[in-house]
Amino acid sequence: METALFDYELPESYIAQQPAEPRDSSRLMVLHRADGRIEHRIFREIGDYLRAGDLLVANDSRVIPARLHGRKPTGGEVEVFLLRQRDEEGKVWECLVRGRGLNEGAKVHLSEELFAEVVAVTSAGTRIVEFSAPVHPYLDALGEVPLPPYITQYTGDRERYQTVYSRPEGSVAAPTAGLHFTPELLLRLRDQGVLFETVTLHVGLDTFKPVQSERVEDHHIHTEWAELSSATARRINETTLAGGRIVAVGTTTVRTLEWAATAAQGLDPYDAQVCPWQRVAAFVGDVSLYIYPGYRFRAVDALITNFHLPRSSLLMLVSAFIAQAHPEDVDAGRRILLAAYEEAKREGYRFFSFGDAMLIL
């Protein structure tokens, strides 16, 4: 399948620069994937589409202050952007660095107490950086919470770029589908009988990168660390056996759950012989599941997501999810999704991380 098929035009005016206030006042497009029918609602009304016994599963990863500023011994300015921790102690990280001459052996002064040295250059052009001490205790004082590059006008509280249920730190970008939830909305859903559980997937920057290969199938997906606890796996399996729906909050949750239903059990995610619904297994480790049209979902019944960038792997994942309702037409999901995006533009929806939401049933 050609990557260009997942392109669409989006004027900058549609890219949300400010989050909705309150969080649950963002708009909600409800897309019925079987027939492409669309409803326009407000996010706080999402309970109208959920029922007792459904299980919301969300990614609870918290965005770290990943952007650090320092200087070389010569005085030149350096930016070190933390991507992924590479050791148990927290001293060795894979990073993006900005500055001249930052090759192997280069040293960076970050504060009176914290120094860093580039110990390797990866094939992807990132740097493996070793800090003089575990870096986490310094992040609140030295780091900045990064916003996506397309958000250029926001100057408000950076806590607004965290979900209200975020806990373990490790992401460099927010799992943005969860930004619409408020504590009050979660309580109302609980009173309605909707269950809530979390998984953890530390989101990397590659999540948002456009697919560069000409063919969708030739793209190499990035790897991210994730965890699905045994208690959450048991709740998911019990919910499905009882007839409840698994409602994934965001594409990172989808990839975690689908990995738990396939690769975590030694199964090939694209093996057509695997049953349509597969029990999920607890796991801790790397996830590198690339979902595009043709994939058969095993764990997720409904999806809450935002409006995604053109040519992104996230757009392909959502297309694949919609296509699940059209087993004889692998391209149906893409057509339905892009038609919904065109309606979203006509109706004035806001796109990307601070934008509005979709519920796909």
Secondary structure, DSSP 8 states (H G I E B T S, - for coil): -BGGGG-----GGGB-SS--SSGGGSEEEEEETTTTEEEEEEGGGGGGG--TT-EEEEE--EE---EEEEE-TTS-EEEEEEEEE-SSSS-EEEEEEESTT--TT-EEE-SSS-EEEEEEE-TTS-EEEEESS-SHHHHHHH-B----TT--S--S-GGGGS-TT--SEEESS--GGGGG--HHHHHHHHHTT-EEEEEEE---GGGGSB--SSBGGG-----EEEEE-HHHHHHHHHHHHTT--EEEESHHHHHHHHHHHTGGGT--TT-TTS-SS-----EEEEE-----TT---SS-SEEEEE---TTBHHHHHHHHHHHTT-TT-TTHHHHHHHHHHHHHHHTT--BSTTS-EEEE-
